[in-house]
Amino acid sequence: MWHDFYVGMGIASAALLGFAFLGLSERSDRMNGHGGSRGLEGHTLGSLLGLVTVSLVILIPGQSPKSLGLTLLAAGVVGLAATARLLWPLKQASPAFLAWRIVLPLVVLLADILASIMLLVGARSSGMESLYLLSAAFLILLLTAARNAWELLGRPGQERLKLHKGTRG
């Protein structure tokens, strides 16, 4: 049952990771620009890479709930550390900016840590509940990372739309 979900999550995350990486590479002027922007680019790419990695880890056959719990706990702690590094330089940012780029990923990472603890504690019903929690959290992270990648790429369709409107009048 969960196999198909995590295969799809891994494929969607890998596709977005590839597109974002190529798009940001094309716009290397942004990568060499402001440190805050570069940190957010790295955070967005890291979120997508994390989704791919965790999806692959969950798909490892014959894995015990405890080993999966330890792996998810490690991923959550690393993700929290990376996200916390972004907080200080962004203390003056707008609430909407912080919500999409910091708060939602933090909520997802806390859900990941909670799910890993549920797996490590080993209550029979909490194993299934932790997978539901993870799936909801990962969907939020995928949507957040996709939105952040769109913003970082400068809303690609907007420039073409402006050019098109400028030629009409």
C-alpha positions in Angstrom: 0.0 0.0 0.0 2.7 2.5 1.0 5.1 1.3 -1.7 3.2 3.1 -4.5 2.9 6.3 -2.6 6.6 6.5 -1.9 7.5 5.5 -5.4 5.4 8.4 -6.7 6.7 10.8 -4.0 10.3 9.9 -5.0 9.6 10.3 -8.7 7.8 13.7 -8.3 10.6 15.0 -6.0 13.4 13.8 -8.3 11.7 15.5 -11.3 11.3 18.8 -9.4 14.8 18.5 -8.1 16.2 18.1 -11.6 14.1 21.0 -13.0 15.0 23.3 -10.1 18.7 22.4 -10.4 18.8 23.1 -14.1 16.8 26.3 -13.7 18.9 27.6 -11.0 22.1 26.7 -12.9 20.8 28.7 -15.8 20.2 31.6 -13.6 23.7 31.4 -12.0 23.7 35.2 -11.6 21.3 34.6 -8.7 23.5 31.9 -7.2 26.4 34.3 -7.0 24.2 37.1 -5.6 22.9 37.5 -2.1 23.8 35.0 0.6 20.2 34.8 1.8 18.9 33.9 -1.6 21.6 31.3 -2.1 20.8 29.8 1.3 17.1 29.5 0.3 18.1 28.0 -3.0 20.1 25.4 -1.2 17.3 24.8 1.3 14.8 24.2 -1.5 17.1 21.8 -3.3 17.9 20.2 0.0 14.2 19.7 0.7 13.6 18.0 -2.6 16.8 15.9 -2.2 15.6 14.9 1.3 12.2 13.8 -0.1 13.9 11.7 -2.7 16.3 10.1 -0.2 13.7 9.4 2.4 11.3 7.9 -0.2 14.1 5.6 -1.3 14.9 4.7 2.3 11.3 3.8 3.1 11.2 1.6 0.0 14.1 -0.6 1.2 12.6 -4.1 1.6 12.6 -6.0 4.9 13.5 -2.9 7.0 12.4 -3.0 10.6 10.3 -0.2 12.1 13.2 0.7 14.4 15.8 1.1 11.7 13.3 3.2 9.7 12.6 5.2 12.8 16.4 5.9 13.3 16.9 6.9 9.7 13.9 9.2 9.8 15.1 10.7 13.1 18.5 11.4 11.6 16.9 13.0 8.5 14.7 15.2 10.7 17.6 16.4 12.9 19.7 17.2 9.9 16.8 19.0 8.3 16.1 21.0 11.5 19.8 22.1 11.7 19.8 23.2 8.1 16.5 25.1 8.5 17.7 26.7 11.8 20.8 28.1 10.0 18.4 30.1 7.7 16.4 31.7 10.5 18.9 34.2 11.8 19.6 36.1 8.5 15.9 36.1 7.7 14.6 37.6 10.9 13.5 40.8 9.1 11.7 38.9 6.3 7.9 39.2 5.7 5.6 36.8 7.4 4.5 35.3 4.1 8.1 34.7 3.1 8.9 33.1 6.4 5.7 30.9 6.3 6.6 29.3 2.9 10.3 29.1 3.3 10.8 28.4 7.0 7.6 27.6 9.0 6.1 25.0 6.8 9.3 23.1 6.3 9.9 23.2 10.1 6.4 21.8 10.7 7.2 19.0 8.3 10.5 18.2 10.0 8.8 18.1 13.4 6.2 15.7 12.0 9.1 13.6 10.6 10.7 13.5 14.0 7.4 12.7 15.7 6.8 9.9 13.2 10.3 8.5 13.8 9.7 8.5 17.6 6.4 6.7 17.0 8.2 4.0 15.0 11.0 3.8 17.6 8.6 3.4 20.5 7.0 0.5 18.6 3.4 0.6 19.6 1.6 -1.6 17.1 -0.9 1.0 15.9 1.6 3.9 15.9 3.5 2.4 13.0 0.6 2.8 10.6 -0.3 6.2 12.1 3.3 7.4 11.6 3.2 6.5 7.9 0.0 8.6 7.5 1.7 11.5 9.4 4.7 11.2 7.1 2.7 11.1 3.9 0.8 14.3 4.9 4.1 16.0 5.9 5.9 14.9 2.8 3.1 16.2 0.5 3.2 19.6 2.3 7.0 19.6 1.8 6.8 18.7 -1.8 4.2 21.5 -2.5 6.3 24.0 -0.4 9.5 23.1 -2.2 7.7 23.3 -5.6 6.4 26.8 -4.8 9.8 27.9 -3.4 11.5 26.7 -6.6 9.0 28.6 -8.7 9.7 31.8 -6.7 13.4 31.3 -6.9 13.3 30.9 -10.6 11.6 34.3 -10.9 8.2 33.0 -11.9 9.4 31.9 -15.4 6.1 32.5 -17.2 5.8 36.1 -15.9 8.6 37.4 -18.0 7.2 35.9 -21.2 3.8 37.3 -20.4 5.2 40.8 -19.8 7.0 40.6 -23.2 3.9 39.4 -24.9 1.7 42.1 -23.4 4.3 44.8 -24.4 4.2 43.8 -28.0 0.4 44.2 -28.3 0.1 47.9 -27.6 
